C-alpha cells in the first residue's frame, strides 16, 4: 500500500494485487434462484482424485467481486501455498452476495 499525499484530507491509496490471485480461475454459477460467483484453483497435475478444500468467507467479503474473499485475509493464500508446495488439491472459494434486506443473522 502506498499513500500518495498525506498533507491533505483526501488520500489516494494504491493497492498492488497479489500475484497468487491470478492462479485462480473465475466462475459464475447461474440458476433460477440467482448467481453464485466462485474462484477455483487446480494444478491439473494429476488425473487421480485429489482433496477438495472449500474456504467459506465471513460477512465482510460478501459481494460480486470474486477476488474479495481471496484478499480479505491471508487464509486462502496460506492454503494456496500449502497446496502448491506440499499436497496437490483443488481449492474452491465461493462468494456469497449481499442479502437485499441486509438483516441477516450475522448482525
C-alpha positions in Angstrom: 0.0 0.0 0.0 1.3 3.4 -0.9 -0.2 6.7 0.4 0.5 9.3 -2.3 -0.2 12.6 -0.5 -0.6 12.8 3.3 -0.8 16.6 3.7 -4.4 16.9 2.7 -7.7 15.4 4.0 -8.1 13.2 0.8 -5.9 10.2 0.4 -5.1 8.4 -2.9 -4.3 4.8 -1.8 -3.0 2.3 -4.3 -3.0 -1.4 -3.7 -1.0 -3.9 -5.6 -2.8 -7.1 -6.4 -1.2 -10.2 -5.0 0.2 -12.5 -7.8 -1.4 -15.6 -6.3 -4.9 -14.3 -7.3 -4.0 -14.9 -11.0 -3.6 -18.6 -10.3 -7.3 -18.9 -9.6 -9.9 -19.2 -12.3 -13.1 -17.1 -12.1 -16.5 -18.8 -12.5 -20.2 -17.9 -12.1 -22.8 -20.5 -11.3 -26.3 -19.4 -12.5 -29.6 -21.0 -11.6 -33.2 -19.8 -11.5 -32.6 -18.8 -7.8 -29.7 -16.5 -8.6 -26.0 -16.3 -9.2 -23.0 -17.6 -7.2 -19.5 -16.5 -8.1 -16.5 -18.5 -7.1 -12.8 -18.9 -7.6 -11.1 -22.2 -8.3 -7.5 -23.3 -8.1 -6.4 -26.6 -9.6 -2.9 -27.5 -10.6 -4.2 -30.1 -13.1 -1.1 -32.1 -12.5 -2.8 -35.4 -11.5 -5.6 -37.4 -13.1 -6.4 -39.1 -9.9 -8.7 -37.9 -7.2 -7.4 -35.1 -5.0 -8.7 -33.4 -1.8 -11.2 -30.6 -2.2 -10.6 -27.6 0.1 -13.5 -25.2 0.4 -12.9 -21.8 2.0 -16.1 -20.0 3.3 -15.5 -16.3 4.0 -17.0 -14.1 6.6 -19.7 -11.4 6.1 -17.2 -8.8 5.2 -16.2 -10.4 1.9 -19.7 -10.7 0.6 -20.4 -9.0 -2.8 -19.9 -9.5 -6.5 -16.1 -9.2 -6.8 -14.8 -12.8 -6.9 -11.4 -11.7 -5.7 -12.5 -10.2 -2.4 -12.6 -13.5 -0.5 -9.1 -14.2 -1.7 -7.8 -10.9 -0.4 -9.9 -10.4 2.7 -7.5 -12.4 4.8 -4.3 -14.5 4.5 -6.2 -17.8 4.9 -6.7 -18.5 1.2 -3.1 -17.5 0.4 -1.8 -19.8 3.1 -3.9 -22.7 1.8 -2.7 -22.0 -1.7 1.0 -22.0 -0.7 0.5 -25.3 1.2 -1.3 -27.0 -1.7 1.3 -25.7 -4.2 4.3 -26.9 -2.2 3.1 -29.9 -0.2 0.0 -31.7 -1.3 -1.9 -31.3 -4.5 -5.6 -30.4 -4.0 -8.4 -28.4 -5.5 -9.2 -25.1 -3.7 -12.8 -23.7 -4.1 -13.6 -20.2 -2.8 -17.3 -19.4 -3.3 -18.6 -15.8 -2.6 -21.9 -15.1 -1.0 -23.8 -12.0 -2.3 -25.4 -9.4 -0.1 -28.9 -10.0 1.1 -31.4 -7.5 -0.3 -32.9 -6.8 3.2 -29.4 -6.6 4.9 -30.9 -8.1 8.0 -29.1 -11.4 8.1 -28.5 -13.5 11.2 -24.9 -12.3 11.3 -25.9 -8.8 12.7 
